[in-house]
Amino acid sequence: MKLTVLVDNNTTIDKNYFGEPGLSYYIEEEGKRLLFDVGYSDIFLRNASKMGIDLKKTDYLVLSHGHLDHTWGMVNLFGILDYYSGADSLRPTLLAHPGSLVTKIDKGEQIGFIYSRQMVESAFNLNLTKKTVWITEKLVFLGEIERTNDFENTEPIGITLDNGVEVPDYIMDDTALAYKTREGIVVITGCSHSGICNIVEYAKKVCGDDRVVDIIGGFHLLKPSEVRLEKTLAYMKKLAPKEVHTCHCTDLASKISLAGVVNLKEVGVGEIFSY
């Protein structure tokens, strides 16, 4: 599997790419080409063009969840996906939890998915599911993450609408990918609203492997509570992954703390990881 960072908060020095507080990866595995999230804006397209990546050949758009910093760039795909001329057999598949496409509001502002179902169906074949989906023999969409610990995802972020009724949003749509290697699994996250420890545990369960080679993505450790940070650090120390590439929604203090217990590596737009 080859993973290219198209969007992150940080950029790789001297490569002159664009960055923003969002996330997007381009993944190639067993002949399948995936976009994992699309950031806020069109910079995933501009960066991909600079890297020589043709997004017209995308097989899947996978959404980690419905928040704006992972989905609002999607409007920039609608035009280039006219390339498929409406042929269902050629259109890419949008693979996501069904909760990713609902309205999300925080402090009176829309922070979730903003495109109509008609717009989405005009460009994609939809696979909205809470279940795991094996994209290839080694790469899996985890679906709805089991939340088994008591220190992650304890507070909602705004509200969502359930048949017009406002309910606290615990972001049940937050999901991730996992990839099986001979040495163990690679976990690929968006924001980890489900809890990075919950996600890794579920990935281990789905893949039937307790060994973790790498975790790459956002950990949503933004001024975390003392309890949450301490328990996350204890979990990571016991897990002992070969490497960790945390990025996007992980603050500096949390990265420094993580570096004390795992082999923490930097991430930036333009980086390429091969497993």
C-alpha positions in Angstrom: 0.0 0.0 0.0 1.2 3.5 -0.9 -0.2 6.5 1.0 0.4 10.1 -0.1 -0.5 13.0 2.1 -2.5 15.5 0.0 -3.7 17.7 2.9 -2.6 18.3 6.4 -2.1 21.3 8.8 1.7 21.0 8.0 3.6 20.9 4.8 6.9 19.3 3.9 9.6 21.9 3.7 11.1 22.8 0.3 8.3 21.0 -1.7 6.0 24.1 -2.0 2.7 22.4 -1.4 -0.4 24.0 0.2 -1.6 23.2 3.7 -4.7 23.9 5.7 -6.3 22.6 9.0 -7.8 19.6 7.3 -6.9 16.1 6.0 -6.8 14.2 2.8 -4.8 11.1 1.8 -4.4 9.4 -1.6 -4.1 5.6 -1.2 -3.1 3.0 -3.8 -3.5 -0.7 -3.0 -3.9 -3.7 -5.2 -5.0 -1.7 -8.2 -7.5 0.4 -6.2 -7.1 4.1 -5.8 -8.8 5.9 -2.9 -9.2 9.4 -1.6 -9.5 9.4 2.1 -11.2 12.7 3.0 -10.9 15.9 1.0 -10.0 18.7 3.4 -11.8 22.1 3.5 -11.0 23.5 0.0 -9.6 22.7 -3.4 -6.0 22.3 -2.2 -6.1 18.5 -2.3 -6.7 18.9 -6.1 -3.9 21.5 -6.5 -1.5 19.4 -4.5 -2.4 16.2 -6.3 -1.8 18.0 -9.6 1.7 19.1 -8.5 2.4 15.5 -7.5 1.2 14.1 -10.8 -1.8 12.3 -9.3 -4.8 12.0 -11.6 -7.9 12.0 -9.4 -10.1 11.2 -12.4 -8.9 7.6 -11.8 -10.2 7.4 -8.2 -12.1 4.3 -7.4 -13.3 5.3 -3.9 -13.9 8.4 -1.9 -13.8 7.3 1.8 -15.0 9.7 4.4 -13.7 9.4 8.0 -16.6 11.4 9.2 -18.8 14.4 8.2 -17.0 17.4 9.6 -16.2 20.4 7.4 -12.4 19.9 7.5 -12.8 16.5 5.9 -15.7 16.9 3.5 -16.1 20.5 2.3 -13.5 20.0 -0.4 -15.8 17.5 -2.1 -17.5 20.2 -4.2 -14.3 20.5 -6.2 -14.7 16.8 -7.3 -18.1 17.2 -8.9 -16.7 19.0 -12.0 -13.9 16.6 -12.7 -16.1 13.6 -12.0 -18.2 14.6 -15.0 -15.5 12.6 -16.8 -17.4 9.5 -15.9 -20.5 10.7 -17.9 -22.9 9.1 -15.5 -21.8 5.5 -16.1 -22.4 3.6 -12.9 -19.7 1.1 -13.7 -17.1 3.9 -14.0 -18.2 6.3 -11.2 -16.2 6.1 -8.0 -17.9 4.8 -4.9 -18.5 7.0 -1.9 -17.9 4.8 1.1 -18.9 6.3 4.5 -21.0 5.9 7.6 -24.5 7.1 6.9 -24.2 9.6 9.7 -21.5 11.4 7.7 -24.0 13.0 5.4 -26.3 14.6 8.0 -26.4 18.2 9.3 -24.1 19.0 12.2 -24.2 22.3 14.1 -22.0 23.8 16.7 -22.4 27.2 18.3 -25.0 28.1 15.7 -22.7 27.3 12.7 -22.9 24.5 10.2 -19.8 22.3 10.7 -21.0 19.2 8.8 -21.8 17.9 5.4 -23.3 20.6 3.2 -24.1 18.9 -0.1 -27.5 17.6 -1.2 -28.1 13.9 -1.7 -28.9 14.6 -5.4 -25.5 16.2 -5.9 -23.7 13.3 -4.3 -25.6 10.7 -6.2 -24.9 12.5 -9.5 -21.1 11.9 -9.0 -20.8 8.7 -6.9 -22.2 5.3 -6.4 -23.1 5.3 -2.7 -22.1 2.7 -0.1 -23.3 4.2 3.2 -22.8 1.6 5.9 -22.1 1.0 9.6 -20.5 -2.3 8.7 -16.9 -3.2 7.9 -16.1 -3.3 4.2 -13.0 -5.0 2.8 -11.9 -2.8 -0.1 -9.1 -5.2 -1.0 -7.9 -8.4 0.7 -5.8 -6.3 3.0 -7.5 -2.9 3.3 -10.6 -2.5 5.3 -13.1 0.3 6.1 -13.9 -0.2 9.7 -17.5 1.1 9.8 -19.0 2.1 13.1 -16.3 1.9 15.8 -17.0 0.0 19.0 -16.5 2.4 21.9 -15.3 0.3 24.8 -13.3 2.6 27.1 -14.5 5.2 29.6 -12.1 8.0 28.8 -12.6 8.8 25.1 -15.6 10.5 23.3 -17.1 11.5 26.6 -18.5 14.9 25.4 -20.5 15.7 22.3 -19.5 18.3 19.7 -22.5 20.4 18.9 -25.7 18.8 17.8 -27.0 16.8 14.8 -30.5 16.4 13.4 -32.3 13.1 13.7 -35.5 13.4 11.6 -35.5 17.1 12.4 -34.9 16.6 16.1 -31.8 18.1 17.6 -29.6 15.5 19.5 -26.1 15.8 21.0 -23.6 14.8 18.4 -21.1 12.1 19.7 -20.0 11.7 16.1 -20.9 8.1 15.7 -20.0 8.4 12.0 -16.3 8.7 12.9 -14.4 5.8 11.4 -11.0 4.7 10.0 -9.2 2.3 7.7 -6.9 -0.5 8.6 -4.3 -2.3 6.4 -2.9 -5.8 7.1 0.8 -6.3 6.6 3.0 -9.3 7.4 4.4 -7.4 10.4 1.0 -6.2 11.8 -1.6 -3.6 11.0 -1.5 0.0 9.9 -4.4 2.2 11.2 -5.4 5.2 9.1 -7.5 7.8 10.9 -9.2 11.1 10.1 -9.9 12.8 13.5 -10.4 9.9 15.9 -13.5 11.4 17.5 -14.3 7.8 18.3 -11.1 7.7 20.4 -7.8 6.7 19.0 -7.6 3.8 21.5 -11.1 2.6 20.6 -10.2 2.7 17.0 -7.0 0.7 17.3 -8.7 -1.9 19.5 -11.5 -2.3 16.9 -8.9 -2.4 14.0 -7.1 -5.2 15.9 -10.4 -7.1 16.4 -11.5 -6.7 12.7 -8.0 -7.7 11.4 -7.4 -10.5 13.9 -4.0 -9.1 14.7 -2.8 -7.4 17.9 0.4 -6.1 16.3 0.5 -2.5 15.1 3.1 -1.3 12.6 1.9 2.3 12.3 -0.9 4.7 13.2 -1.2 7.6 10.8 -3.8 10.5 11.1 -5.4 12.8 13.6 -5.8 11.7 17.2 -8.1 14.6 18.3 -6.0 15.4 21.3 -6.6 19.1 21.5 -6.2 20.2 25.1 -7.3 16.8 26.3 -8.2 16.3 29.9 -5.5 15.0 32.1 -7.2 11.7 32.6 -7.7 11.2 28.8 -4.1 12.0 28.0 -2.7 9.9 30.8 -4.8 6.9 29.8 -4.0 7.4 26.1 -0.3 7.5 26.8 -0.5 4.3 29.0 -2.4 2.6 26.2 0.1 3.6 23.5 3.1 2.6 25.7 1.6 -0.9 26.2 0.6 -1.2 22.5 4.2 -0.4 21.4 3.6 0.3 17.7 6.6 0.3 15.5 5.9 4.0 14.5 3.2 6.6 15.0 2.5 9.4 12.5 0.0 11.7 14.3 -1.0 14.9 12.6 -3.9 17.2 11.9 -6.0 17.6 15.1 -3.2 16.8 17.6 -1.7 19.7 19.6 1.9 20.2 20.3 1.8 19.4 24.0 0.1 16.0 23.2 2.7 15.2 20.5 5.5 15.9 22.9 3.8 13.6 25.5 3.3 10.9 22.9 6.9 11.2 21.8 7.9 10.1 25.3 6.1 6.7 25.0 6.2 5.9 21.2 8.4 6.3 18.2 6.7 9.5 17.0 7.3 10.7 13.4 6.4 13.9 11.6 3.8 14.2 8.9 3.3 16.9 6.2 1.8 17.4 2.8 3.9 15.6 0.2 5.0 12.8 2.4 4.7 9.3 1.0 4.4 6.2 3.1 4.7 2.6 1.7 3.8 -0.5 3.6 
